[in-house]
Amino acid sequence: MFNQFLHAEWLQLIVVVMAGFLIGLEIKAYRVHHDASKEIGSVRTYAFISLMSYVFAKVDIYLYLIGYVAIISHFTLFYYFKLKSSRTGILLFLLTSLVYSFGIIVVKFNIWFLIIIFVAIVFISNINKRLEKFYELFDEREIETFAKVLLLSAVILPLLPQTEISKYIPVSFFKVWLAVVVVSLFSYVGYVLKKYVFKETGYFFTGILGGIYSSTATTIVLAKKASSGQSYYLFSSSILIATALMYLRLLGIAYAFNLTIASNVLIPFTILTLITFIIALLLFNKSKQKQKNDTQEPDDDKNPLELSTAFLFAFLFIAMATITHFVLKNYGNVGLNILSFIVGFTDIDPFVLSILSSKFNVTVTGASTAILIATGSNNILKALYAYAFSKNKTGIISGTALFILGLLTIAAGFIV
């Protein structure tokens, strides 16, 4: 028994001292590469600090705390003179504090926990260069925005009440924020793919990826770009393929929130997607006969996960749910269809989500009709945008196709 205890003590002592020694080597390598020769401590210093932390932790907790106070006092004096020479880094102090914690970690927990801490220190110490390359590729503001929305989704969503807000707003705060999360993530995937993964893929692929997060915004961007170019068929095909992806995107959102309605609109959305895709592909093939290079790509996109956008979407969602409830209560399905057509000339996502996730007194057929009418009128809006912003053959070709698709979509709404 005594031998086993002695063996465990020796093992702990060796691991603690070796970990401190290796951290000392890491610090020495850092000094060599960053010209930090004026920092205090050597490889042996950190081995002794880790040894001291283990001995003090084993003897008495108060002795351990006194040792740490002594280290802090030493570094406070050193840092005072360091500031006078315009050096402000505190990395050395942080690493020293962590090394001094090795002893108490082994005593209070176990060797494996110390090894995990050691690996984390080594990983973080060597991550700086990788972060620099990462920030060269990605805008840190977008990463911050994504982190905020992820935090709000993970923390707030489970806490939100799932009861209806009021008798006039037949939707819960939980479903409102769930809609924001789902639509934002749909949009963000398309945005990231377009901006970072497929950066040099050309206008046609821009239409595909742009359609995932906003076919209306993509139509405007491409139409503006087309106003100064001659690639009429290429821009027209790119605008139309964005609308094809819009149909698929809405179908995916429908399946995420209401399987019954999604199944009801599956056939019309699938047919409309195929029609749009075929037209876009024919125009794209025609454009390839007229030009060889289409690798240039617009970069006028805005991160769809901005918090202001998310909160605006939530507000619009509640507003649409309230208006829809009022219209259905007073004007029935006819009023809902008229509202759907009007909503199509704005952002249709909040309206579609309110239909899918709210408990309106409307049949599956009525809800499906409303979604298709809104989608159709949105196509008509994009037809106007395409012509207004391009003012050339691109606007005529894509605008005509979008207008016809809009009429077909509205007609499909009355057939389902």
Secondary structure, DSSP 4 states (H G I P E B T S, - for coil): -HHHHHHHHHHHHHHHHHHHHHHHHHHHHHHHHHT-TTS---HHHHHHHHHHHHHHHHH-HHHHHHHHHHHHHHHHHHHHHHHHTT----HHHHHHHHHHTHHHHHHHS-HHHHHHHHHHHHHHHT-HHHHHHHHHHS-HHHHHHHHHHHHHHHHHGGGS--SBS-SSS-SBHHHHHHHHHHHHHHHHHHHHIIIIISTTS-HHHHHHHHHHH-HHHHHHHHHHHHTT-S-HHHHHHHHHHHHHHHHHHHHHHHHHH-HHHHHHHHHHHHHHHHHHHHHHHHHHHHHHHH-S-----------TT-HHHHHHHHHHHHHHHHHHHHHHHHHHHHHHHHHHHHHTTS-HHHHHHHHHHS--S--HHHHHHHHHHHHHHHHHHHHHHHHHHH-SHHHHHHHHHHHHHHHHHHHHHHH-
